Amino acid sequence: MVGYFSKEKHSEESYNLACILTLPPYQRKGYGKFLIAFSYELSKKEGKVGTPERPLSDLGLLSYRGYWTRVLLDILKKHKGNISIKELSDMTAIKAEDILSTLQSLELIQYRKGQHVICADPKVLDRHLKAAGRGGLEVDVSKLIWTPYKEQG
């Protein structure tokens, strides 16, 4: 075992992960981001967007911000044309507020005519992707056999 995470069966706050732990000998090897990615794949299977339970520790925020950054930059790099934060959220299962804060931290958001606009200049995206480093371990969703919890009633 390298680590674990826990998830509530039902969360009013859209939490897709309650607690995450990577055991010390396995830290800084990509397992934490793998568990984060896995939690978002579960959210996609549920047809919901998710966010980690708050407050996040400093290391938790760093790990999540790294995951969100890589996922969002990869999509923006491949996507041609305009894309909304809602569309990004639907594609990734990442809560819109987390997308907005991540893109703001990368200075990829401008506020125009009362709306947030994503400014995805290819050179800027390349620079951020280079700084983001490697993507980490991938979740093979074809191997995921899981049925979301359904409340009786």
N, C-alpha and C positions, 0 to 999 in steps of 0.2 A: 504494500500500500504506500502510495506517495502522498496522498492527501484525501480530502473529502469536502463535500459541501452539503448543506441542508437547504431545503426549500419548503415553504408552507404549501399545504394543499390548496388553500384559498387565501388570497391576500387582497384586502380592500385597497391597499396602496400600490398594487401592481408589482410587488416585490417578486422577483424571479429567483432570488437567492438570499437566504437569511444569514448563513455563516459559511465561510470558506477557510480552509486550512491546507497549506502545503507543509509537510514535515520538513524540518531544518535541512537534512541532507539533500533534499530534492528542490530546495528553493533556488531561484534564479536559473532554472532550467526550462522554463516554459510551461510547467504543469499548472500553475495558478491561472495563466491565461487560457490554458486548455479547459480548465473547469469553468471559467467564465464563459468561454465560447459554448461549452456543453449546455450551460444553463440557458443561453439564448436559443440554442437549437430546441430545447424543451419548450421554450416560450413559443417558438414558431409552430411546433406540433400542436400546442394548445390554441393557436390562433390569437395570441395575445402579445402585447408589448410588455416589456418588463424593465425593472430597474433593481439595483441591489438595495437591501435594507439599509437605512441610514441610522446613525451617522456612520460614515466610512472612516476607517483608520487612515493614517497618512499613506501606508503601504497599499491599502485597499484602493484608495483614490488613484494612486500612481498606477496600479495594475489595471483598474478599470479604464482610466483615461488612455493608457497605452493600447488596450484592446479596442476601445471605441475609435481611437485615432486611426489605427491600422485598417479596421473594417470600413470606416467612412471614406478614408483616402483611397482605398482600393476601388470602391464603388464610384467615387467622383472621377477618378482617373479613367475608368472604363466607360463611363456614361457620357454620351454626347447630348448636348442641349441642356435645357434647364431641368432642374429636379428640386422638388420641395422637401422640406423637413418631414412632412407627413409621409411622402413617398419613401424617403430614407427609413423612416420608422417602420413603415409597412414591410419593407424589404429585409430589415435587419432584426426586427422585434426589440430594438432599442427605444426607450421612451424618448419622446420629442425633446423634453427638457435636457436630457443627457446629450442628445445630438447637438442641440443649440449651444450648450455650455462648452462642448468639445470643439465645435467649429469656431466659437468665439475665442477660445484659448489659442487656436491656430491662426486667428485673425483672418478667417475665411468668410466672415459674416459682415455685411453692411446693412444699415437700416435706411431704406429708401421708401418714400411715400407711405409711411406707416406700416411697412412690412420688413421682415428680415429677408435679405437676399443673399444667397450663397454665391461667392465669387471664387470660381474654381479655375484659376489661371494654371495651365499645365506646368509651367516652370515652378510655380509656387508649390503645387502638389508634389512634384518630383523632389523638391528640396525637403518638404515635410516627410515624404516617404523615406528618403535617405536617412533623415534624423530619427525616424521611428524604428529603424532596425528591422530585423527579421520578423516574420509574422508569427512564428511559433508553431506548435504542434496543431495539426488540423483534426477536426472532428469528422469522422467518416459517418455521415448521417445514414448511409445505406445499411450500416450495422446497428442502428438505433431501433430497438424494438421496445416500444413504450406506449402505453395508453394513458392519456391525461385523465386525472381524477375528475369525475362528474358527481356533483352533489345530487343526492336523492331528493326528490320532492316534486 
